[in-house]
Amino acid sequence: MERFEDVLENYKPMISACMRKLNIYKNFDTFKQAGFIALWKAWLKYDASKGDFAPFAYRTIYGAMLDELKIERLNEERFQVIEDEQLSNLLENDQNSIFEAEQLSNTLKQLSLEERELLFWLFVEEASLKQIAIRYGITISGIKKRRERLLCKMRQMMGNENNNFDI
């Protein structure tokens, strides 16, 4: 059997192909590392009597990247829940400091009507992404993108006023 370094060099394009097929557009290093580890595990487990190495390696790499995508999605959801709770508290809780409330108010005034409406549906009404997508007439992923862009915009706007404050 070949040395692993040789196998790795020959199968790097396969790892890149799996990343393209899964539309991975961020955290490239994490997914490449997952692909390298999966290739190494496939190399260790490979039994020549059961078939060719290439299809076995591909399935192993592809599966490892799918697992990594699931982990990333779960982590993003957990982070988003915490961030959503913090923003909900800012919007609804009168116990925030006067400065934070004033800062949030100034930021909200700078948002468009559609952006304020989206914030209201997300954090005050606590509507589901599916419900909001139906209201806007777009997909759930479209709503997720709008939410992310809006939160980034608010972070940037509020960060310009006070670097210590984070949504």
Residue pairs with C-beta under 8 A, 6 or more apart in sequence:
1 43
1 46
4 40
4 43
7 39
7 43
8 36
8 39
8 40
11 39
11 54
11 57
11 61
14 39
14 54
14 57
14 58
14 61
15 32
15 35
15 36
15 39
15 61
18 35
18 58
18 61
18 62
18 65
19 28
19 31
19 32
19 35
19 65
21 62
22 62
22 65
22 66
22 69
24 31
24 65
24 69
27 72
30 68
30 72
31 65
31 68
34 64
34 65
34 67
34 68
35 61
35 64
35 65
37 64
38 60
38 61
38 63
38 64
38 65
39 57
39 60
39 61
41 60
41 64
42 53
42 56
42 57
42 60
42 61
43 53
43 57
45 60
46 53
46 56
46 57
50 56
83 151
83 167
84 122
84 123
86 167
87 119
87 123
87 151
87 167
88 123
88 124
88 126
89 96
90 96
90 100
90 101
90 104
90 167
91 104
91 119
91 123
91 124
92 123
92 124
96 104
99 162
100 165
103 158
103 161
103 162
103 165
104 158
106 161
107 154
107 157
107 158
107 161
108 116
108 119
110 157
111 119
111 150
111 153
111 154
115 150
115 153
118 132
118 146
118 147
118 150
119 150
121 127
121 131
121 132
121 135
122 132
122 147
127 135
129 140
129 143
129 144
129 147
130 140
132 143
133 139
133 140
133 142
133 143
136 142
136 143
151 167
154 167
155 166
155 167
158 165
158 166
158 167
159 165
159 166
